[in-house]
Amino acid sequence: MKYTIVLYPAPSVSQLVSMVELGKLILHHYHHLFSITVLIPTTPLHNPSTTSYIHRISQTNPSIVFHHLPSLPPHKSNLNPVAAAFESIRRNIPNVHHALQTISTSSTIPAFITSTSFSDYSDLKIPTYYFFSSGASALAAILYLPTTHDLFTKSFKDIPATPLHIPGLPPILASHMPQPLLDRSNPAYNEFLQLATHLPKAQGIIVNTFESLEPRALKAIADRLPVYGVGPMTANAQDRTHASGNDLGNGAECLSWLDAQPKQSVVFLCFGSQGKFSTPQLKEIATGLERSGHRFLWVVRSGEDSEFGSLLPEGFLDRTREKGLVVKSWAPQAAVLSRESVAGFVTHCGWNSILEAVCAGVPMVAWPLYAEQHLNRVILVEEMKVAMAMEEGEDGLVSAVEIEKRLRALMDLEEGTILRERCMQTREAALATWAEGGSSVVALNQLAELWKGG
C-alpha cells in the first residue's frame, strides 16, 4: 500500500522550491512506499514563473502531484510582505483542512509537512511536521524567541549591541537577529513569536542542514523537541532562479569563461534574487575589485533597465575586460561554484547559497543583506569557520578599501589558505552525510519508519 505525504509550502516561490526538493528527496529513497502531493495556494504564489516551474516538475517527477487550493477572496491589508504572507496562510486554513480531508478519502496520509505557521489539524488524526528550509542556527534563534521576548522589553533594533546568548549558538548581537524579529511593533514579529510557541506541538521539525555542519544548534533543538537534519538539499539552478532563455545564454557564457581561467583564480560575486545595490555601492564594489587585481565573475542586479555599464565607474568594463566578467541578473550559481577556476564566493549569506558553496568546498566572504543573513554570517565565520566577514561602514556602505582588503586576504594570504582547507573538509563531510550510515540518511530513515508505521 502506498501512502501520500502532503507538503504545504509557505507562500513564496523559494519555499515552494525547497518543499519540492524535500519531496524529491523522499521519493528518491522511498518511491516504493510514498507518493507526494504539494498543496499550492492560488495567491500570492500564482505567477508565470511558478506555473512554468510546476509544469517542469510535473513532467520530470510524475510522482509529485500539485493540488491547487481555491482562490481566496480579495483582502485589503496594509501589512508588510512577511505579515501579509502569514495572514494569507491563516485565511487558507479551511482550504487546507478540506484538501487533507479530500486526499484522506482515497489515500492514507502518514505525514503532513508544512513550512507555514503551525496550525492544528489534530481532528484529522494526521501527524504534522514542520519543515525549516534555512539552517538549524536560525531555527534555534526563532525557537528561543519566547525567552528573549520575556527577557527584554525593548525591540532588538533598540538594543543593537546587546549580546543574546541562545543555546547552541555563539553570542549574537540583537541587531543580527532575523530581520522580521527586529521590531516588536512589526506584525511579523508576533507571527514568529506564535510560531515559536506552537512548534513544540509538531511531531518533529525537518531542517535543511546536516549534523556535522551545525552540531551545537541541532543538539540544542534536539534537547527540546524531535529534529531531523536531512540536508544538504540544493535545487537545480534553473529551477531555483527561474532563468529565462536569455539568462541561460548568459549562463553558458559564464561557464565557458570560467573554464578558460587558471585553476583557483576567480572570485565569484553573487547576491541572490533580491540582492540589488545602490549606484554608489556598485561603484565601491567595482573599484575594490579592480584594485584587488584578481579575476572575478560578478552578477549585477539593478532596479534600472539601463545598461549596467552606466552604473559602474567610467571605463571599468574596458579596463577589466581581460580579468573580469560582469553579467546582468543571473548566473548558474551551483555550476559556477563547482568550476575549478573558482577560488572564493562573495555571498549575501542566503541559506541555499551557503549550502551550494559548502557542497563545492568554496570559501566565502559573508556580506549579509536581509532576512536571517546577518545571523548566518556570525555562524559562517565563528561557528563553521568557512567564511570571513565583510564589514559595513557607519554609512551602511561597504567601501572599496574593505572589499579590496577581503579579496586579498581570501586570495593571497594565509588566512584564505586556512579557510580553503577548512572548506574542503566541510565539503567531504557534506558528501559523507548521504553515504551509507551518514547522518542525513539515518534521519530520513527514522522519519520513514515513523511514516510507514514501523
N, C-alpha and C positions, 0 to 999 in steps of 0.2 A: 504493500500500500504506500502511495506517495503522499507526502504531507506538503502543504503550501505554507511557506514562510512569507509573511506580509511585511513589506518595508514601507515606511511613511516618512519621506524627507521633509525637512523644513523648507519653506517657500523661497528657495534661491536655486539658481542653476548649479552652483558649486556643490550645494548639499545633495541635489539630485544625482550629480555625477559620482559623488562619494558613496552614496547609497547603492547606486548601480554597481560600483566596484565591489562593495561588500557582497551584493547578490552574485556577481560573477565568481567571487572567491568561494562562496558556499557551493555553488554549482560545480566549480572545478573539482572540488574534493568530494562532494556528496550528491552529484546529479542523479544517482540511482535512488536516492531517498527523498529529495526535496525538489519542489518547483518554487519559483519566486514570483510574487505579484507585488508590483510597486504602485502605491496609491499616488495619483497626481492631482493636486488641487488645480482648478482651472485658472485661477489667478493667485498671485502675480507671476507664477511660473510660466504661464502660457505666452509664448512669443515664438517667432520663427526659428530661432536657433535651438530652442528647446524641442520644437516639433521635429526638426531635422535630426537632432540628437536621438530622440526617442525612436524615430524611424530607423536610424542606423543600428541602434542596439537591438531593435526587434528583428532586423534582418540577420544580424550576426549571432544573436543569442535568443533563439526562439523559445527557450525555457523561461525567459523573463517576460512576464505579461504586465502590461501597463493598464491600470484601472483608473479611468478619469472620474474624479468626483464631480458632482453637479456644480454648476456655476453659482457663485454667491451673489446675492443682490448687491447693487451699489451701496457703498458705505462711506459717508462723508467723515473725514477724520483729519485732524491736524497733527497726528502722531508722527514722530520721526520714523525713518525706514525700519529700524530694528523693532520698535514698539508696534508699528503697523503690521509687521510680519507676525508678531505674537498675537495681535488682535485677529488677523486672518486665520491663524491656527485655531484660536478659541471658537471662532464662528463656524469652523469646519467640523467641530467635534461631532455634531449629529450626523453629518455626511460620512465621516469615518466609521462611526458606530454602525450605520446602516450597511456600509460596504463590508465590514467584518461579518455582520450577520448574514449577508448575501453569500459571501465566499464560504462561510461555515456550512451552508446547506449542501454543498457539493464536495467539500474537502475538509480535512482536519487541519486546523491552524495551530501548530505547536509553539509558534513564536510570532509575536507582533513586535517589530523593531522600529523604533521611531527616533528621529533626531529633532523632533519638535519639543515644545514644552510638554512635560509629562502629564498625561491625562489618565484617568482611571476607567478602565474597561473591564473591571473585575466581574461585573454581572454577566459578561460573555464567557467567563472562565478561560480566557486566553492569556497565557503568560506574556508579560510585556517587558521588553528590554529597551535600554536607551543606547543609541549609537552616537559617539562623540568623534567627529571627523578630524579634530585637531589633536594636540598632544595630551598626554596624561598630566603634564605640569599645569597647563591651562585649566584642565578639568579639576585638578586639586584646588586651584585658586577659587574656582566657582563654588565647589563644594564647601569651602571654608568661609564663603561669604556670610552666612548667618552669624558666624562667630565674630568676624570683623565688623559686621553691622552693629552688634551689641557692644563691641569694644570701643568704637568711635562714634561720636555724634556728628562729626563733620564729614562732608564728601571727600573722597580721596583727592580730588583736584585741589581742595583747600588745605591739604596737609601733604604736599607733594614729596617732601624729603623724609617723611616718616617711614621707617623700615617696617615691613609686615613679615612676621615670622609664621609662615604657612608650613604645616607638616609636609615633609618630602621635598621642599624647595629651598634654595639659598634665600637669604633675605631679599625681599622685593620692595622697592620703593613704591609708595602708594600711587605715585604718578605713572607707574609702569604696569598697573593693573589693566585688564582688558578695557578697551575704550568705552563700551556701554556701561561699565561699572563706575566710572569716574565721578558721576554726578548723581547724587541721591534724588534730585528732583526730576531726573530723566525717567520717564515711564519704563524704559527698557531696564533700568536698574531693578525696579520692583519685580519685573518679569523674571530676571535671572535669580533674584532672591527667592521667589516662589519655586523656581526650577530646582534650586539647591535644596530647598526644604522637601520637595516631593521625590527627588531622585532615589532616596533610600527605599522607596516603595517598589522600585523596579526589581525584577528578578535578577538583573545584573546589568552592568554597563560594559559595552563593547567599545574599544578605543583603537584608533588607527596609529598604533605605536608598537614597540616590542621591548621585551624585558630588559635587555642589556643597554638600550638607548636611554630609558628613563626608569631605572630600578627603584630609586628612592620615592619618586612620585607614585609609581604603581603600588609600591608596598604601603605607602601612607593611605592610599584609597582602599586597598585590599584589607587594611585593618578595620575599615568601617563597613564595607559592602563588597559583594562579588564584582570583580572587574576582570575583563578578558582583553589582553593586548593581542590583536590579530594583524598587526602591520608588519612591514610597511606595505601599504596599498597605494599605488600611484596610478592615475589614469593615463591612458594614451594621450599624448599631447594634443592631437587633433580633437579628441573627444572633450578634453578639459577646457580648451580655449575656443572651440567652435570656429576654427580657422576658415576663412573664405578661400576661394580659388586663388586670389592674388596673394593672400598670406602664404599659402602653400608654395607658391612660386618663390616668395622671399625665403621660405624655409629651405628650399633646395639650394638657393644661393648661399645661405649661411653655412650649410654643411659642406658645400664644395669649397668655400673659402677656408673654413676651419681645417679641412683635410690637406690644404696646401701650406699650412703653417707648421713651424717646428713643434716638436713634442714639448708639452708643458710650457707654452709660451704666451698663451692668450688669457686675458681676464674677461669674463662674461658678466655683463651688467643687465639685469632684467628685474622689473619691479611689480610684476603681477598685472592683472587686468585693470586694476584701478590706480595703478602707480603713476600718476601724472604729476609733473613738476612745473613750477613757475618758470618763466623765461630766465630770471636771474639764477635760479638753481641749475637749470640746464647749462647755462654758461659756466658756472662753477665746476660742474661735472666735466664738461669739455676741456676746460683749462687744466684741471687736475689730471685728466687722462693724458693730455698732450705732454705735460711736464714730467709725468712719470716715465715716459719713454717706452712704455710697454705696449705690446699688441693688445687690441681689445675688440670685442664684439658687443655693441651697445644697442639695446632695444629702447627706442624712444617712443613714448606715448604723449600726445599733445592734444589739448582740447581744441586746437585750431585746425582748420582744414588746409592751411597754407603748407608749403613745403617746409619741412622741419629745418632745412638748412638756414632759413631766415631767422630761426630761433637760437642758433648757435653762434659762437664768435666768428667774425668775418674771416674767411679763408680757412677755417678749421678743417672742413672736409677735404679740401685740396692738400693741406699740409700733412694730414694724417692718412692720406689715401693708401700709402704703402704699408702702413702698420695697423690700420683700424678699419672696421666695417660698422657703419651705423644703419640700422634698419628701422622702419616705421611700424609700430603697433605690435608686431608678433614675431616670434621665433619658436621653433620646435624645441622647447626647453630641455625636455628629458634627453632628446637626441643630441643636443648641443653639449650637455653636461657629460655625456658618455664619450665624447671625442678625446683622443689622446692629446690634442693640442691645448685643451682647456686646463688651466692650472689654478683657477680661482673663480669665485662666483660672488659678485656683489648683489645681495638679495634683500627684499623687503621683509623677509622672515615669515612669509606665509607658510603654513604647515606643509602643504603639498610640495612647495619649492624646497623646503628643508629636507623632506624625505627623498626627493629626487637627487639632491646633492649628496645626501648620506649614502644612497644606493650607488652613486657614481664615484664615491670617495673623493669628492672635490671640496676643499676648504672654502669657508665663506667669510665675507666681510658683511656684518649684520647692520642693515640700515632700515629699521622698522618705520612704518608709516601710519598704520591704523589697526583696528580690531585688537587681537591679542598679541600683536607682533612685538611690542616693547617687552612684554614678559618673555616671549620666545627668545629675544636677544639675550636676556640675562641667562636663560637656560643654556643656549648655544655656547656662550662664552664661558660661563662659570661652572656649569654642571657637566655638559657634554664635552666641552673643550674642543669644538670643531670649528670655531669661528673667532674672529676678532671684531671688536665693536667700532662702528663708525660713529663719531661724536658730533652732535649738532652744536652750533654756536648759540649765543644768547638770543640772537635774532631769528632763530629757527632754521637758518641756512646751514648746510654743511659746506665748508669752504673748500676751495681748490687746494689749499695747503693741506687740509686734513685728508682729502681724497688722495693726493699725491703721496702723503706720508703712509697711508694704509696700504696702498698698492705696492709701494716699495718694500714695506715690511712683509707683505704677503709673498712677493716675488723674489726679493733679493736677500732678505735677512734670515737669520737662524730661526727667528720666531715663526716665519712662514714654513720653513722646513719641518719644524717640530709639529706644526699644525697639520701639514700634509701627511706626515707619518701617522698621526693620530686618526685622521680621516680614513686612511686606508685600512686601519684596524677596525674602525667602525663599519666600513663597507663589508669587511669579512664577517663581522657579527650580524649585519643585516642579511647577508646571504645565508648564514647558518640558521637563522630563525625559521626558515622554511625547509630546512633539511630534516631528515627523519629524527625525531626527538627534539627538534627545535622548539623554542618557547611558543611561537605563534601556532605551530602545528598542534602542540599539546592543548593550547587554549581553545582552538577551533574544535578539536576532538571532544573536549569537555562539553562544549556547547551542543555539539551534535548528539552526544549521549543523552543530554537533558531533553533535547527536542524529539528524539525518537523514543523517549520513554525508558531509556536504559538506566 
